[in-house]
Amino acid sequence: MNDNIKMIRFIDSDYKDLFCIPSGANIKITYPPGDSRGTVFRQCKYIDEHHARIGNNDYHIAQFAERMEALGAKYEPEFQLQNAELVSFAPGEEKFLTFYREEGNTCIGLMDGDFGSRGNRFSHHWSYRDNTRNKPEFQEELHGAVYLLRRDVLKDYAAMKEYCHSHPEAKLPGRNDLERYGFRLDTETRQYFLLCTLAYQGSFILYAYDKAAQLILPEATENKMFYRDDDNKQGVGYLRGDFGRSGDDFYHSWSDAGNGRNTMEFKNEFQDVMTLLRNDILKDHKSCVEYCSRHPEAKLPDGDGRRYGFKLETDARQYFVRCTTLKDDYFYVFIVDKAAPVLEQEQPAAEKPSVLDQLREAKKTPPAPSKAKESRGKDGLEI
């Protein structure tokens, strides 16, 4: 585990692992009916592997478990996943069952474990791949996912075996003697792939990934879409950005097409798309360069050889992402609406004003404001 992240382990009075939380997170304590304390939340600070400060008091983890049991109180992590559903693997998702997967470079790490010789002990070990993704916020979500899984499929070996056999569609091809099953759990920004093996008293591996932006290569005829085109009536606008001198910042400005396509529905979708991009190709300058180097076929034919183009599609729009390997250059995200533009209807020839009338009208009409409206900010997107 990242040495900078200290995890606090909570057990029961029999020394069975219940859950873990990162230092600084809270637990929820629910006292029994009739106790005036009701439900309280206590922040926890790591002291060492066996001790933690819970609220204002220092405890050995076994001492805390015994105290809670004596009081009849229930303790659990404050953070818990909501509306997360475990589903069987989709075809092809077996490729995520590897620690060294390079596609998207979004593997955070894995947790492997088993239930002991008696099948009722939960032991696990975490191995991280990328320190920059292995942060306290992630660890809190990871152990929230584990806490959710331990209510059912990972409760113990018997529960895992029963759960797998009740989902035959999740059985993976390969050696039948291993009886391997695959499941997936999604959160807003991550995916967790669970591999359950029923052979040899049972074991499991939970792979954690940041959700990658589903970028594809453009058609040759689409190369022009990676550059500004004010005449494109389907354009919504574009974002221009850079990673600052350090390569780790995120500065940006937004230029609007001014054609009414920048709706609230688009803003919401754009925020989701940028979240995906910033978890992957636009995370920082280093990630951008690494992504481009893995896709030389995406190089744009504009002469300098340092610009790369990728496309992301939603149901309603296309996002054209232009990246550069130069640290002091800009990246761009151009957005095009798939809906056909509203065609301007020409007036019948007999009703068209004369050239002289058009000149007179032009003198009366004040110049139209510029269509481009720019706002520049750091981190937060303004559009």
Buried (B, 14 or more C-beta within 10 A) or exposed (E): BBEEBBBBBBBBBEEBBBBBBBBBBBBBBBBEEEEEEEEEEBBBBBBEEEBBBBBEEEBEBBBBBBBBBEEEBEBBBBBEBEEBEBEBBEEEBBEBBEEEBEEBBBBBBBBBBBBBEEBBBBEBEBEBBBBEBBBBEBBBBBBBBBBBBBEEBBBBBEBBBEBBEEBEEBBBEEEEEEBBBBBBBEBEBBBBBBBBBBEEEBBBBBBBBBBBBEBEEBEEEBBEBBBEBEEBBBBBBBBBBBBBEEBEBBBBBBBBBBBEBBEEEBEEBBEEBBBBBBBBBBBBBEBBBBBBEEBEEBBBEEEEEBBBBBBBEBEEBBBBBBBBBEBEBBBBBBBBBEEEEEEEEEEEEEEEEEEEEEEEEEEEEEEEEEEBBEEEEEEEBEB
